[in-house]
Amino acid sequence: MKLAVIGTGYVGLVAGACFAENGNDVICVDKDESKVRMLRRSKMPIYEPGLEELVRRNRAERRLVFTTALPTAVRQAAIIFIAVGTPQGEDGAADLQHVLDVARQVARAMNGYKVIVDKSTVPVGTAEKIREIVRRETTHPFSVVSNPEFLKQGAAVEDFMKPDRVIIGAEDPRATELMTALYAPFTRTGAPIMVMDCASAELCKYAANALLACRISFMNEIANLCEVFGADVDQVRRAVGSDRRIGPSFLFPGVGYGGSCFPKDVKALLKFSREKGYDFKILCATEQVNAAQKVRIVSKMAAHMGPLKGKTIAVWGLSFKPKTDDMREAPSITIIEKLLAEGAAVQAFDPQAGRIARGIFGNRITLAEKSYDALAGADAMVLVTEWNEFREPDFARMRKLMRSPVIFDGRNLYSKDTMRTHGFTYFSIGR
């Protein structure tokens, strides 16, 4: 099929590359000329395992094209995906101006029947808003489809190529048939293609992310309770996760969730629920628990070390999760800002997010080139992101580099017995 993907952010770039990998002709559109030039050289604006190879291969096969010319892309495509950002407004609502503006541009460029697919994460009712805008701008026939993405950063290519499910919100059979045919090669192993109304499809993404956020905050509360009673959250987590009704996923306590989806989607769901007069109490609590969890580990530092002013704290991990350079709403930002406010000096390292961190903190922190460099002369180290390379470090080398052998493990990466054996004072979450 001939496809256009408007927006080459995280969702649009992954979707475009993966559609091309399955033999479709894909035109990816972005208004940022410098970004388009970069993508034409197969240089990635984001770090995502496997994505660069995918783009490079499909560029070579001429199945994947990058351009700033939206009207040309629309005229050549049968299906147009809107994959632009929906940034969070000051009131928590998703800002739809970019989505609706693209819908307007698409409508003005149409030259026949088109399927217009909303791939961005948008509040319930957005499909109808797009439908109204397009109807005002063109006399050509069209269909509007809601097709939310469920990609995990760090595993996005695999998630797209082998989805758990595909959600298609469609109102007419013609669009349903085209979308089902497009996704059929991705679901040969039996993953369901679920066709439903647009409102239900739009709510699916928010419901999934909100539920996962709730699980994380719930386990963080259980971990905090374990500290009160002297229990071990790892034992509790394994026991609870063995229940088939619950399962083991997203039951790991830590320093809170972050990223581009969970915080934004929770706030947006709260906002459009309130607009309809519904008070989503569980989600309010989820957000409150997460905010408190991000700074709780700094309180642990102060309780053990006393005033943090003048102390040097090493930070391992800056991205909100491993295998990405994304620092949006990352717990590391809240933790570092709190440390700086307390007068501490921060020496930080992340395998991929250093460039992003430099833009956030400037010269207020020291960014190390290597993980062990961040430990030099540190009074304590806090582990924030569980990158694989942090899992089995040289503990003897760490102890020698640090001024004080104190570790605050925000991801329960290490064994308490191992840390004691190596002479560290060790604090974790819920153990």
N, C-alpha and C positions, 0 to 999 in steps of 0.2 A: 504493500500500500504506500501511497504518498502522504507523508505526514509533515506538519509544521509544529514546532514546539516553541512557544513564545516565552522567553526567559531562560537564561543559562545559569541559573543559580543551582543550588544543590539538587533540587528535584528535577528541574528541566534538563540539566546536563546528563544526569544519570539516566533519565527516561529516554532522552534522545539517543544516547549511545547504545542503550540496550535494545531499543526498537530497531536501530540500524543493524545491530548484531544478528537479529533474526531475519535480515534480508529486506527490510523496508527502506524506502528512500526518505530520508529525514532532513528537513531544513530547520536548523536551530537559529532563532532570532534573538538578538539582544541589541538594545540601543547604545550600549557602551562600546564604542569603536575600538578602544584599546583592548578590551576583553575579547572581542571578536578576532582581532589580529593575533592575540595570544593563542586562542583556541585553534585558529587556522594553522598555527605552528605545532599543534598538539601539546601545548603547554597548559597545565591545569591551574585554575585559579583557586582550587581547593585541594586538600589532601584526602583522597579516598582510595583504599587499596583496589587495584585492578582497573580503575577508571581510565588512567592515562593509556594503558595498553589497548583498551577497548576503543577509545577515541582514535588513537593512531592507526589501528587496523582498519576501521571503517572509513576514516578519511582516505586512506590509501586505496580502498575499494570504491571510493566515490559514492558511498551510500550515505555519508554524513557530511553536511555542508553547514557552514556558519556564515551568517550575514546580518546586516543591520536593516535590510530591506523587507519590512513586514508585509507590505502589499503584494510584493512578488511571491513571497512564501505562501501567503493565503491563497492566491490565485492558483498556485501549482498543487496545493494540498487538498485531499478529500476530508481529512480529519485535522483539526487545529486544536492543540493543547495549550491552555493558558496555565503557565507555571511561574508566574511572577510572585514577588513577595507580598505577604499580608502582615506588615509589621504591627507590633502592638502599640496602640495609642496610649495616651496618658491615663485614660480611664479603663484600660485593660481590653478594650474592644479591638477586634481585628480591623485594620485599616484597609478598606477595599478599593481605594482610589485607583491603584495600579491595575487591579483585575478589571474593574469597570471601564477604565480608559482603554485597555487592550481590547476588550469586547467591542467597544465603539469603533476602534481602528479596524478590527477584523470585519465588522459589518460593512464598513465603507469600502473595503477592498474586495468583497465577495463578488464572484462571477458565476455563481451557480449554487447548487445545494452543497451545504457544508455541515459537518458535525463539529460543534464547538464544545470542547471538553474542558471543564474546570478541574485542573489537577492541583491547584493551590488548596491549602487548608482554609476553608471559608465557613462562616456561620450559616446556620440553617436559613434558607430563603434566598441565598445568593444566586442560585440557578434561575430563579424567577426574575431577579433583578437583571441578570444578563439577558434573559429572554426578552424582557421589556425594552432594553437598550437596543438590542439587535433589530427587533421588530420596527423600532422607530427609524432606524438608519438604512434599512434595505428592503427591497421587495423580493429578494431571492429567498427560496425555501431554505430552512435550516432546522437543526435539532440542537438542543443544549443537553449535555450529559455531565453528571457529577461522577468523578472517578478519583477518589482520594488515594494518596500513596501511603504505604506503611513501611517505609525504609528505615532501617537502623543505620545510623552513621557508623562507619567502620566495617559494615557488611552490606552496604547498599546495593552493590552490583549483584551479589548473590541473592539478596532479597527480591530484587526486581526480576531476575531471571528464573527464580524458583520461589514464587510467592506462596504464602499460606492460603491466601484467597484473593480474588479480584472483585472489587465492588464496582458495580455499574448502576448508577442512578439514571434512568432513561424513561421518557414518556411515550416514545413511539417505536414501533417494531423495526423501522428502517435503521435507526441509530443503534438499536440493540443488536441487530444482526451484524452491522459493521464492527462494533466494539467487541462482540463475542469472537468474531473471526480474527480480529487483531490480536486478542489475548490468548487464543486457543493454543498456539505453540508454547506459551509459557506455562500452561497448565496440563501438560500431557501426563504428568505423574499423578494426577487426580485432584489437585487443588481446585476447589469450587470457584466457578464464576457466578457471583450472586447478583442477580438483577432485581432492582427495587426502585421505588420512587426516589426522586432527587432529595427530598427532605431527609429521608432515612439514610441515604448514602452520605449526605453532608454531616449528619450526626455521628455516623460510625467512627470516623477518625477521632473526633473529640471524646467519644465514649471510651474508645480503646486507650487513648493516652491518659485520660483522667483516671481510669481504673488502675493502670500501671503506676501512675503517680501516687494513688492512694495506697497501693501495696508497699511502695518504698517508704512512705511516711509512716505507715502502720508498723513496719518492721523497725524503723528508727525509734519509734515510741517503745516497742518491745525491748529493743537494745538498751534504751535508757532505763527501762524498768529492771532489766537484768543487772545493771550497775547498782541500782538501789538495793536489790535483794542478794547480790552476790551470785547470780546465776550466769550461765554461759550462753550467749545468744546463738552461737554456732550449733550447740546441741538442740536448742529450741527450734532453730530454723530447719535443721535436718528432719526433726520429728514432724513439724508442721508440713513441710514440703513433701513428705512421703504420703500424705493424704491425697488420694487421687482426685478428690474434689477441689483441691487447692493447687498442688503441683509446686515444683521447686523454683520456678522462674521469678525474678524480681523480689526475692526475699532476702537479699543481702543488705545488711545495714551499712551505713557510711556517713558521709558528710553532706548528704542531701543530693537531690537531682538538679540538673541544669540542662543546657542545650537549647536548641532552637525550637523544640516542640513542646515538651512537657510544661515548662513555665508559661509559655505564651498560650498554649491551648487550654490550660487550666483557667487562666485569667479570662480568656475569651468565652469559655463555657459559662463561667460565673457571670460575666457581663450580660450575655444574651439571655441567660436564665432570669436574671433580675429584671431585664426589660420586659419580660413576660409575666413578672410578678411571682417568680418562683425562687425561693431561698434554698440554695443548694448547700446545706449545712455541712455535709461530709467533706465536700470539696473545699469549703472555707477552712476547715480544720486541717486538711491536707496541706494547703498553702502555708498556713501558720506554722505547722510543725516543720516544714521544709526550711522556712526562713530561719527558725530558731536553731535547726540542726547545723546549718552552715557555720554558725559562730560558736557552737557549743565546744568545739575542739580548742578554740582559742581560750575559752574559760578554763579548760583543763590545763592548758599550758600555764596560765597565770596562777592557778591553784597549786601547781607543783613548783614553778620557778619563781614565784613572787612577781613583782613588777617587771614588765617586759621591756621597759625603756632601757635602751642601751644594749639589749641582747641581740644576738645575730641568729636568725631562724632560717634554716634551709628548707626549701619547698621542692618536693619531687612531684611533678605532674601539674600541668596548668590547664590542659584541655578538659572539657566537661566529662569526657570518657576516652578510653584508649582508641587508637587507630583513626583519629581525626585531629585536625588542628583547630576545630571549632571551640571558641571560648565564650560563646553567647550564654549568659546566665551561669557560667561555670562557678562551682563552689570556691575554686581557687581565688577568684576575684574578691569575693566577700571576705574570705579568710585573710588574704594579703592586705586588703584595705583596713581590716580590723587590726592586724599586726602593726601596720604603719601608723595608725591612729594611736596605738599604745606606745609608740616610740621605738619599736623594734626595727632593726635592719633586716632586709630580706634578700636572700640569695636563692635563685630559682632555676630549675631546669625542666624542660619538656622536650621529648624527641622531635616534635613537629610544630608546636604552638609558639615557639620563641618569637617569630616575626609578629604574630598577632599580639602577644604579650607586650612587646616593645611599643606597639601603638597604643595600648591601654595604659601602661604604667610609665612609659618614657624612661627617664633616668632615676625614678624613685626607688627602683629595685635593681639588683645586679642579676643579669641573665647569664648563666654559665653556658659554656659551649659543650661541656660534658657533665654527666650526672655527678661524678665524684667531685668535680670542681666546686659544685654548689655547697659541699659539706665542709670546705676548708674553714676552720675556726668557728664552726657553728656551735651555739649553745644548745641547740635542739634541731631535730629534723621532723617535718610533718609530711607524710605521704598523702597526697590528695587524689591522684589519678593512678589507677592500677595498670600501667603499661607493663607488658611482659618482661621487659628488661629490668624492671625493678623487683621481680619476684625472687630471684636468687642472686643477690649482689654479694660482693666480697665484704662480709661483715667485719673482718679484721681490719681491712683497709678503711672502712667507714669509721670504725672506732678510733683509729689512729689519726684520721683527718679532723675529727670533731673535737671541739674544746671540751664538751661534755657529752657523754654517750647516752643521750636521751632521744627516744623516738616516739612520736605520736602518729600512730598508724590509722589513717582515716578510712581505710578500706579492708582492714583485718587481713592484710596480705601475709603477715608473718606469724609463725608459731610462737606462743609465749615462752615455751621451753627453750626454743632455739635462741631467742633474744636473751634470755637469762644466761644461757650457756656462754654466749659471746660477751657478756658483761654489760648489756644495755639496760637502762631503766626504760621500761616499755609500757605504753598506754595504747589501748585499742578501743573499739566501739562495742560496748555490751559484753565484754569478757573480763 
